[in-house]
Structures are given as structure tokens and as C-alpha cells.
Amino acid sequence: MHIGKLIPIFLYIILLLIFSYPQLTTFAEYNQKESIIIEVEGDPHEQVEYIKDYHPFIEVISVYDTIFNGIALRGSPEQLQKMESLEFIKGIHSVQQYQAIPTTKTSVLSELQPSITELEPYSWNHTSYTGKGVKVGVIDTGIDYDHPDLQANYMNGYDLVDLDEDPMETQPEQGVPTSHGTHVAGIIAANGDLKGMAPDAEIYAYRALGPGGAGTSVQVLAAMEKAIEDEVDIINLSLGNNVNVPDYPTSQAVNRAAELGIFVVIANGNSGPDAWTVGSPATANKAFSVGASTTPSTVPVLNDSFEGKSIPLLEMLGSPEWDLEKDYNITSIDEEAIGSLSGKIALVQRGKIPFYQLAKKAEELGAEAVLIYNNEAGPFQGSVEFRDDPVQIPVAAISKEDGEWLKQQVEENNHYFIDATRVDQPIQVAPFSSRGPVTINWQIKPDIIAPGTDIWSTVPGGYQAMNGTSMATPHVAGAAAVIKEAKPNWTNDQIIGAIQTSADQLMNDEELVTSTEQGMGVIDVNKAIDTSTIIHNGQLQFGKVDNYRDEFQHQLIIENMTDETQSYRFDIPYKDKGISWKLPKAFQLEPFEKKEIPIEASVTGLQLEKGVHQGWIALEEGDAAYQLPYIIVNKEADQPKTAGFEFSLKALSDDLYQYQLYMTESARKLEVDLYDPDTLVYKRRLLEEKDIDQGLHNGELTAKEAGKEGLYLAIVTVYLDDGTYESSEAMVYIK
């Protein structure tokens, strides 16, 4: 497919797994040759001929010409260094890695043994459809295609890290091993002992994230090209970064892929619960971004009905389920506990002794269960995992406050009893799920939410439960595959509209949770297939109010999916001071009719508080009510003014550094100061810029300008046009 250069890539973006905690390392230590991707001017196929003629010892691995103009090369470092002098090269993108530490709930089990709180993906598919014949591309850490639950559905793939046709997960001898892509693929289309959302869908795997689970934006772009070349129907991107802007290069690439007919599903991020935490490429206009909801579950609690006290318990990893359901005697012990604990729940404060040893000691003394309370404010999550001799009694963590309250009751009563039980936990937006809106264009993100906690799926060597929007996203990719099978004539816009129209909105204290937390609600694939109405463009994103009075118009598209005439009417929303609405009167749609419906809002800025205003408008059809979210930004917002500061050694160079950051609004000055990360002692100013416009800002420094080597805490300060300033932190490594 030859579409030419469509998207400029100024610098590579370090892309992290959605639930990662980074630590810088380097790749290609196990291979004498290096792989790079170069970005070129003009037709990359013509530049390939030049490289073959004048650099015959460099191997051309692949050419990209759809959403990215580039060439993948392999050679020795000395050979590749010569690429810098070629005039047609815009950028050279080497592979740099971050270690990724996924949030998981259980150890890897070789057999299918989910606990009562861990759900298999297929439990969310209540239809008779299985995604048969639908091709899903998984751009991730690779896939264990030898896993017995994935062998049948794995069709093909490519490795954009090593630049070969083997997309296997990173093995221990290659660096920090990975499992994320296999888990994601299993949620979509496992078809063995475990069933994915669409167990008959075809999986195409693209390894864009290497050892430790990370890679560059260039690898992701190249993977998208490969997926388009393989004519996949759906692309799953359970990855991203923390740059909350709509026009980052990967976001632009996602938009282009969507324009080419690919259904692109992207994780919203794991940086919640604060607003403005959604990152690229989920910020793309045409991305279908996914946040995480909790799963229906029961949670253990202790109840003292006489005192009106309820204590939530956090079960520790590696301990049996907390299935106690009667009243128990609580006994407070210390770390050197002796004596019988038969039939009792042991209460002990967190200290120097490992949790496993505390639990095992209590078990040996006959305890029914163990409560470990924190030694500082708030709750905590712990583990008592030990494979050789696992703990056989339930162990849970509680907060310091609850632990001290229990201890007081024990001390005041010779025999203190409390009821142990489990209570239903309603579905909520997962606390870690990133929130919107998107800066600059003020769009609502996520678009939808899906199950993302305690998701049981495939990993190399067995099965595992994981949490994250990375787990929510493949639920939606699988749902899209199911809908494509059920409705083969539907367009991607119809599928997106059906998913959003039929979503179940979450409530909080009898009010709808804001759309920048839950999007249009929790996905329901069965309702999406059977929906009688599809609402297109259902998120009313009016933008920013800059004048005394601004008029906004939004075009809804309503589609009657039945063979009967349907009647619709709007429920006029509560009138905020400063916002007045002009909504159509009741209207009808003939069978299968599709119609544009204008929604108008008039905003008087002086009568409305500054900041973000959002709410819901109800469209009623018979007994059904569809909730449509709106968002308006008056004058200004509290969004971060900078995003994505990066500083690194330029590819194939040992004396030139490159830096970049994104400005979400213009500023009169930027300063980056370096501090000792341990002592916070000021070291020096790294750079200073003046009169910076909104958008991507980048530059270069020589090694001499960068200064003494070391690891530094960088304080990035921007001085805004209105006289205020804002600071953020980043780590900088100079070598």
C-alpha cells in the first residue's frame, strides 16, 4: 500500500506498558548487530535502492510507507553510524528499553484455577457469536504462540524489536522476560481450557515492546504498518505514554489507521484516579479508548453491628480465599507470639518480620486467619507467597486505623468477637484507570470502560490474573470481533455507536459518574448487537469558551435499526447558570432511517465558573433512555501545562543529546534545573528557553552543554503568559 508520507515523526517517544514502573536499561546486549529504524524524506523504496548500492553490508529488513515513512535496518554499530550523514534521513531511532513491573494478583499457575474473584473473559460474552473469521492484530510484547490455548488461533506475526518473523515473548536470555502480550491475546481469543471474548477470532501478533515490556513509538508505528499489510480488522494497543495531547505522532498514526478502515482499540492508561491522566495514543480523535471497571465481586469484611463498624479486608497474595462467615474471637499478638491461637483470628501489626513468617507462625499455633495492620496511615497490599510451603489460612491486610481500633476492642474485652462475612462489591471505575479529558481539544476520554480487575488469562507457562486498562482493552477488541461476526455489514462507525449507545452507565450516590471517568459506560456486547437505536457522535464535546458569549452546535446522528417507526424526545437538562440549551422537539425516524439532529448550547462565560463543566442529556425512545455526556471548558482549565519531558543521548551518537516536551499552552519561559535525587541539592541549570508556543518543543545539547554525567532529578518549570508558573519532575540520565 503506497500512500506516501502522512505523519511526521520528530523524535521517538518512549512508550510504556499501561501498568509499568520504568527503570532505564539498554537493549541488543545479546546480539553483536543492532537494529534501527530510520525515518526518511521522499519515497522510502527509492532510498532503499541507494542504501543497497552504497552500503551493501547493511541489511534492509523492512520498508514502511503507509502511516510512517521509514526503513528498518540491521548492521554493526560502525556500519549504522554512517547513516547519520545521509541527507534523506530525518531521524534515526534506536531501541531503548524500560523494565516493566505488571500489577498481578496471583502467581503463574500451570492449570486453569481462577479464584472466586477472578473472571474468565468469555463470561462477558453472552451471545452465540465467537468472532469467527475476524482478524485481530495484537501490538504488544509478543505472544507465546505455543500456549495450548492460543495455538489454534495464532495465524501470523512479526517482531519489530529484533526485526524478524518470530513474535515470541522476550525470553530470559534476551533480558527481562515478558508475558503481557500473551495475557492480552488470551482475553481476546483464547480457545482451550480458557475461552477469550471471541474464542474463534484469528490472532496476528506484533512484538513492538521488548525486554521488560517497552519500546519506541517508531516500533509501534512499524507494527501498525505490518498489521495493515496483513489486512487485520481490529488492532489492540494495550500500551501508551503519559503525554495528554491529541496530536502526538502515535495519535496521528492511530487516526490514519482508522481512516484506512481499521478498528483501533487503545488502553486509556493506568495513571488514575486524577483527571488529565489519559495519555497518547488513547488521546487520538479516532481511537476507541478504553478505561477499566472493576468486576462484580464479593469482598471480605469484618462487621461489628453493635458498634456500627465495618472493616474492609485486602486479601494478601499467596493466601487462600477469605471464606470465613461466622463470628470469631480476635486475639492481638506481637511478632514474638507464643501460645495457642486455636479457633481465633490473630491480629498483628506490620513490622520487621516478613508477612509470610508472621502468617506461618500463626498457622502453626492454630489460628483460623491472620489480620496484619499497617504501621503507617492507610491500607496496604502485601504478599505471603512461598511455593515450597504455602500458607494454608487466610491472611488479610487492614489499615493502621482499623487495626488500632480492633486492638482497643480486644484490650477492653476479655473475649472480643466480630462477624466475618463477604459483601457484594458494585461495579465501579477502577481507581487506577486514567481519566480525561484531553488537553487542547478538551475531548472526553475514555470512550468506554470494560472489566480490568482480576482478569484471568493466558501467560507463558500457564495462567495468571492481572489488573489494568491493558486488560480492559482486549475485552473491547474481542467484543468488536463478536459484533463484526454478528453484523458483517456494519461499518466501524456503527459498531462504535452501538457499543456506546448500549453501554451501562455507572452511578455514584444516585448521580451518574462523570463521563471523563467512565466514557459512555460499561460495555455490554449482547445489548450492542441487539440495539434498536444507534447514536453516532454521542459525546457532546463543545470545546472552550473564550468570549463573553459563545454559541456551540453539535451534530448527533440517530439511526433507527428496526423495521418499525420509532419516536424520540430529549429530556431537557437542568439549566446551569450561564448555559442554555436548544434541543429539538420530539421527532420520529422511519424504519432504518438515519438522521442528523442538531444540539445547540449557548454559554455566557461571565455567568459560569471558570474550568471544566460536564453533565448528561437524556434521549428517550419508548421505555429506553440514552444518556449523552457533554463537556464545556470555560476560559481555562487546570490541566498540566507541560507533558512528556524526555532527555536522552541521540541515536548512534556519543556527544549529542536530544530533548523534547509538549506544551499544552504557550509560555514565556521554560527552565530545566538539575538536582541530586537523594539529597535534593541543586546542581545546575540544564536548559532555558523563552517564548515557547503550544505544541511539541524539541532541541539538542552537546555533551559539554549537558554537563557532568550522572542521574539527576530534573525540575521542569514553565512561566505562563498570565504571570503564573508550574513545575513538574522528571529523571534525567547523562552518561
N, C-alpha and C positions, 0 to 999 in steps of 0.2 A: 504494500500500500504506500503510494508516494503522494504525500500531501504537503511536503516541504516543511520549512521551519515555521513552527507555530508558536513556540513558547520559549522565551529567552531564559536561560539559567545563569544567573550572575555568579553565585557561589554555591558550593554544595551545602546542604542542610543536614545536620546530624539528626537522624530520625531514631527515636527511642521506641521500644515496645511500650504499650499504653500503661502497663503497670510496672515500669522499670525504675530502678535507682542506679544512676550512672557512675562508672568509675573508668577513667580513660586507660585504654590499652592499645596496642597496635596489632595488625594482622600480617599474614604472609610470612610468619616466622618459621613455618614448617615447609616452605617452598622457596627455592632459590630464585625463581622468577616471580615477578609482580604482575598483577592485573590492574589496569587502569581504564577509565572511560574518558575520552576526550570529547569536548563539545566543539563543534566546528561551524565555520561560516560556509554558506553555499551548499551544494549538493554533496552529502557525505559519501555517496557512491563514487563521485569523481575524486574525492580526497583519498579514498581507499586505494585507487589506482596509483596515485602519487606515492603513498606510503609503501606499496608493494614494489614500486620501481626503485625508490631511493633509500628505503630502509628494509631490505629483504629479510633481515634477521628478526624483525618484529612481526609477531603473528597477529593477523586480524581475526578476531573472534566473532564479532557481530557488528551489524550496522543498524542504526536507528533513524527513522525518517518520518514517523507518524506524529508523535506528540513531543519528540525530542530529537534534535539534530546531533548525532554523535556516533562515535565508533569505539568499540571495546577492543583493547589491545593487550597482548601479553609479551613480556620480554624481560631481560635483565635490567636492573636499575640503571646501569650505564647506558644501555640502548634507549631506554624510555626517556632519559634526561634530554636526549637530543630533540624530543618532541617540542620542547619549550620554544625553540627558535622558529618553528613553522608559522608563517603568517596567518594561515587559515584557522588556527586553533584559538578558540575563545576562552577555553578553560580546561584544566587537567584535574581530574577528580580521582584521587587515590582512595583507598579503603581504610578508614579509621573506625575503631570499634569501641563500644561501651559494654561493660558487663551488665547483664540484666538479671534482677532477682525477682522472679514472679511471686505473687501472693498466692499461696496454695493452702488448702485446708488439710490435705491428707498426704501420706507417703504414697509412692507408686505401688499399686497392687497388681499382681500378675493376673488375677481373676477379677471378674465383674462383681464387686462387693460394695456398692454405694450404701451410705448410711441413710437413715430415715430423713435426714435433712438435705441430702444431695440428690438432685434430679437428673435423669437422663434427658437429652434433648428431645427425643421422639415423644415424650409425654406432653409436649406443647403442640403437637400436630394431631388434631382430632379429625382430620379429613381422611378420605380414601386415597389421596394422591401422595406420591412419593418422590416427585421431581424427576421422573424418568425422562431421559433424553435431554436434560438441561445440563449445560456445561458451565461449571463454576471454577473460576480461577482464584487460587488462594496465594496471595503475595505475602510472604511471611518468612519464617526461619527455615523453611523447607518442610519436608514431610517424611515420616517413617513409612514408606510405601510397602514395607514388608510386614507391617502390622496386620494380623489376621482380619481385623475389622475394616481395613482400608484397602486391602489388596484388590478386591473385586472392582472398586470404583475408581481407583487411581488409573488415569489414562496416559498422562504425559507430564513433562515439566522441564524446567531449566534452572540452572544455578547461576545467578548474576553476581555472586561473590567470587567463586572460582572460575566462572565463565566456562562451564561445561554443561552437559546434558544430564547431570546427576543431582537432583534437588534434595538429596538426603539431608536430614537434620545434622547440625555440627556434631561430630564425634569427639570424644575426649582427647584423642591425639591431635586434633585440629585446634584446640582451645577450649574455652568454656562451653560444654555441651548444651544443646537446646532441646526443647520439647513443645514450644508454643504453637508452631505451625501444625503439628500433629494433633494437638488438642483442638485447635480451631477447625481443622478438616473433619475431625470426628463429630463435632457439633453439627456440621453441615450435612455430612453424608456417610457416617459410619454405617456399615452394613454387615454386622456379625453378631456377636453376643450383645453388643451395644448398637443401638439404632440412632442415627442422626435425625435432624429435622426432615431431611429429604434423602432417605436411605438409598434411592436409586439414581440420584444425581451423579454426574461424572465430575471427578476432581482433576484439575490441572494445577500443579504446584510450582511456584516460582520462589526460589530461595534468594530473597533480596536482603535478608538480615543474617549476618554471620555469627561467629563465635560470641557467646554472651548475649546474642539476640539483638543486634543493631546493625545499621548500615547507613549509607548516604542516600540523599534524595535521588541522586543520579541512578543508583541501583534500583530504586523503586520505580522511577520513570522508565528505565530499560525493561523492568519486569512487566510494566503495563503494556509496553510495546509488544513484548513476547505474547502476552495474553491476547491482545488484539489480533496478532498474527495467527494465533491458534483459534480465533473466532469463538472465544468464550462468550456466554450470555451474561454472566454475572462476575464481577470482581469483588472479592472480600479483602479489605485492607484493615486488619486489626493492628494498626500502628499509627504513629503520628509524632508531632512535636508540641512544644508549648507556645508556638507563635500564633496569637489570636488575631489574624488578619485574613481578609478574604482573597487576596491576590498573590499569595506566596506561590512560587513556581509549581510546587506539587499540587496546590489547589487549582491552579490554572490547568494543569495536566488532567486532573480529575474532570474538570468541566469539559475539556476536549474529548476525553474518552466517553463521557455521557452523550455528547453531541454525535459521536460515532455509533451510538446505539447500545452501548454497554451499560448495564445496570450496576452502578458503583456504590457499594455499601462500606461505610467507614466508621471506625470507633471514635466516639466523641472525646475520649480521654479519661484519665483516672486522677485528675487533679482537683476534684471537688472537695468540699461542698461549696466553695466560694464561687461567685459569679465571675464571668470573663475568663474562665479557665479552659474553654474548648480551644483546641489547637489545630493547626493545619495538618493534613488536608481536609479534616472534617469541616473546616470553615468554608469550603468551596460552595458556590451557589448551587451547583447541580449535584453535589454529593448528597447521598441519603445517609445522614449521620445518625448514629445510634448511641443512646445513653443506656445505663444499666439500671434495672429494677431489681429489688430483692425477689426471692422466690417464696411461694407460700410455704410456711413452715410453722412448726411449734418450737418454742424456746423454753428452756428450763427456768423456773423462778422459785424463790422461797417466799412464802406468804405467812405473815403474822396478822391474822384478821383482827385480833383483839387490839393490837397497836396500830392497825391500818397501814402496815409496812409491807412493801413488795420489793424484793431484791432480785434483779436480773443476773443471770449467770452466764459467763463466757466460757464455754467448754474448751478445755485445753487440747491441743493437737496430740494425738497418740493415746488418748484415753478412751475408754468405752463411752457409749451414749449415756447421758444423764437421764436415766429412765426411772428414777425414784419417784413414787407417787403415794406417799403417806406422811405422817408426822414423824420426825426424827429428833433425837436428842443431839444438841450441838455441844461439843466439848472444845474449849480453847486450849491449844497446846503451844509449846515453843519448839524451836528447831531441835532441841535435845530431848524430845518427848519420850517417856517410858511409861509402861503400864498398859493395861488392856483398853482398847477403843472399840470393843465388840459392840456391833449394832449402832454405832454412833457416827455422826459426821464430824470429822476433825477440822478445826478452824486454826489456821496458822498464818502468820504474816510473812510476806515475801522478805527474804534476807540473803545471806551469802551462800546458803546451801542450795544446789540446783533443785529445780522443781521435781525432777524425776526421783531424786533421792528422798525428798520430803514425802512424796506420794507413796513410794515403795515402802518406806518405814511405817507410814500409817496403815498401809495394806497388811503388812506383816503383823501389826498389832490388832487387826480385826476390824478396822474402820469400814463403814459402808461406802463412804465417799470422802473427798477432801475439798475444802474451800481454802484457797490461798488469796489473802487480801493484800492489796498494794501497799507499798511503803512510801508512796507519794500520791498526790491528789489524782483522782480519775481512775478509770478502768485500765486494763492492760490485757494483751493476748500472750499466752505462754504455751510451752510445749513440754510434754513428758515422754516424747518418743524415744524408744530404745528397742530395737528389733530383737535382740538376743533374749531379753527378759521383759516383755511389755507389762505395763501397769494394768491390773485387772479390775480396778474400781474406778468409778467416775471421778474426774478431777476438774474443777472449775475455778476461774478467776473472778474476783469481785473487787469493787473499788475500795480504797482505803476508808472512805466514809462509811460504807456499808459494813466493812469488816470490823471497824471500831464500834459501830452500833451493836452488832451481834455479840462482840466480846463483852460489852457492857451488860447486855441481857444475861449472858452466861454468868457473869460475876455477881449479878443481883439476884439470880435464881439458882437454887441448888440443882434443879433439873430443868433446863430450858429446852422446850420442844418447838419446832417450827414445821409447817407443812411444805413438802416438796412436791411440785407438780410441773406440768408443761402447759403453756398457754399459746393460743393461736397468735401468730405474728402477721399482721396485714401486709400486703404488698406495698412497698414504698420505693421512692427513688433511692438507689444505693448511695450511702454517704460519699463514697469515693468518686462517683460519677461526675465528670466535668459538666459545668453549667455554661450557658451562654449569657448574654448574646455575643455576637461577633462585633468586634470594633469596626469603625469606619463606615460599614453599611448597615450596622445595627440589626442584623438578621437574627431570627430565633434559631437557636441550635440547642439541643439535638432536634431532629425531625421526629423521632420516635424513640421509645425505650423498649427494652426486651430483657429477659432474665439474664442476670450477670453475676449471681452469687451462688456458691456451692454447685457449680456446674460440673457434672461428672462426664468425662470424655477420655478419648484415647491419648496415650503418650507412649514414647518408645519404651518397650518392655512391659506395658500394661495399661493401667487406667489411673486417673487422678482427678481430684476436684480442684477447680481453680475459680478465682473471683476476678472480675474486671469487665470493662466495656469491651475488651478483646473477646470475651465470651458471649456478650450480648449481641455483638455484630454478626457472627455466623448464624445465630438464630434467625436474624432477618434475611441473610443471604439464603439460608435454607427455605425460609418461608416464601421468598421471591421465586425460588425454583419450583416449589409446590404450586404456587399460583400460575407460573408460566405453563406448567403441565395442565392444570385445570382449565386455564383460559388462554389457549395458544394464540388467539387472535388479539389479545390485549396488547396495547403498547406499554412501554415502561412508564409513561406518564399515568396511564390507567392503573397500573399495579401500584405505583406510589400513592396515587389518590385513594385507591381502595384501602390500602393499609392504613393510611392516616384517617380516612373517613370512619373506618370501623374500629379504631383504637378505643381502648377503655381508659378514660381519664381517672387519675388518682385524686383523692380528696384528702384534705388535711383540716381537721376541726370544721367540717361541713363546708369548706371552701375548696375550690379547685386549686391544686398545686400549680404554681406558675409555669407557663409554657417554656421558659428558659431552663427549667429543671426537667420537665417531662416531655417536651415537644408536644405532639398531639395525643400522647398517652401510650399505654402498653399494647403491643401488637397482639392481634387475635387473628390467626391465619384463616380459621374457619369462617369467621364473620366477614373477612375481607373477600373471600371467594363468593359468598352469598349476598354481598351488599346490594341493596336495591338502588342506592344512590352513590355516585362518586363525585366528591368535591375536589376539583383541581385548584391548585394555588390557594389552599385553605388557610395559610398563615398570613395574617394581615400585617405586613411589615411596612409601616408608613415612613420610617426614617426619622430625620432630625428636624426640629423646629428651630429656625434661625431668625425669623422675623416676628413682628408684633402679632401677626395673624397669618397662618399658613393653611392652605386647603390641600387635602390629600384625597386621592382616589385609588381604589384597589379593585381590580377586575377578578371576581370569582368566576369559575366555570363550573356549572352544575350539570351533571349528566344523569338522566333517568335510565337506569339499567334494566327496567322491566318493560313488559308489553302492555302496561296499563298507564293511564294518565295519573300523574302524581301532583299533589298540591303542596306548596311550601310557603312558609312565612317566617319572618325574623322576630325574635323576642328582643324588643328594644333594650339595650344595656342600660344599666344605671348611669346617669349622666354625671360624670366628673366635672367639677368646676373647671371651665376652660376647654372642655372637649364636647362638641355637639356632633351628633350623628345624623346622616341622611341615608336611610335604608329603604330599599324597595318595599312596596306593599306586597300583599300575598300574590303569588304567581303560580302558574301551572306549567308542567312540562309534559308534552305528548310522549307516547311510548318511544323509548330510545332517543329522545331529543336531548341535545346538548346546547346550553345557552350561557352567554356571558351575563353576569349580574354585577352591576357597579355598586361598590360600597364607598361612601364618602364620609370623611371626617373633617371637621373644621376645628382648628386648635388656636386658642388665644394664649400666646406664651406668657404674658404678664399675669394671667389668672391661674396659671398652672405652676406647681413647684418644679424647680429645675431637676433634671435627672430622668431616669427610665420609668415609664408608666406602661403597665401591661395588664391585660384582663381578657375576658372571653365574651363572645357574642354567640347566641344560640340560634341555629337554623332548625326549624321544626318541620317535620314531614310525617303526618299521621301521629302515631304514638312515638316515633323516633325523634330524638333531639341531638343535633350535631353541634359540638362546641368548637368554635373557631377562635383561635387566640389572636390578639393584636398587641403591637408594641409601638410606642412612640417615645422618642428621646427629646426632651425639651431643653434647648440651649446647650447643655453639656451633660457629660456622664462621668462616672467615677472609674472609668476603665484605666488599666495601666497605660502609661504614656509611651513606654518602650517595651519591646519584646524581642527575644531571641538573640541576645548579645553573644557572639562567638568570636574567639581569638585563637588562631592556630597557625602552625607552620605551613606555608604554601606547598602544595604538592610538588614533589621532586626538587625541593629547594632546601638549603640548609642555612640561608641567611636572609630570608624574606618571609615576613608574617602577613597574614590577611585577617581582617576583622569585618564584622557586619552586625547590624542591628536594625530593627524595624521601628519606625516612629509612627505611632497611631495618631499623632497630630504634630504640627510644626513646633519648633522650639528655637529659642535664640542662642542657646549654648548647650553643648554636651561635654561633660568631663568624666574621665575614667581614671580613678585613683586606685593604687595597689596597696594592700595591707598584708601583714603577716597573718595567715589564717589561724594561728594558735594564740598569738599574743595580741592581735589586732593593732599592732604598732604600724603607723603609717610608713610606707617605703618610698613611693614616688608616684608622679602622675604619668600614666601610660599614654594618654592622648587627650586632646582638646579640639573641639570643632565648634564653629559658630554658624548661625543662620541655617538650621537644618530643616528641610521640608519634610512633610508627611510622606511615608513610604520607606522603601528599603535603602539603607545607607551603608556604604562599604568603603574600604580603603586598605592601604598596605603600609607596613612599617618595616624598616630594616632591622637586622638583629641588634645593631648599635642603638637604634631608637627604642627598641623593646627593652633593652637593659639587661641586668643581671638575671641569670637563669634561676628557676625555682617555681614553686607552686604558690600562687597568691590568691587572696580574696579581692576581687575587683568590685568597687562601689561605682556603679554607673549612675550619674546624676544628670538630669536634664532640667534646664531652666526654661520655663514656658513663657510664651508671649505675654501672659497676663501677670507676670511677676512671681508666680508660684514656682516651686520646684518639686521634683520627685526623684527618689533614689531606689535602686534595686541592686541585687547582688548577683555575682557570677564567679565561678572559679576560672582562673587563668593559669595555664602551664607554659612557661617559657623554658626552652631547652637549648 
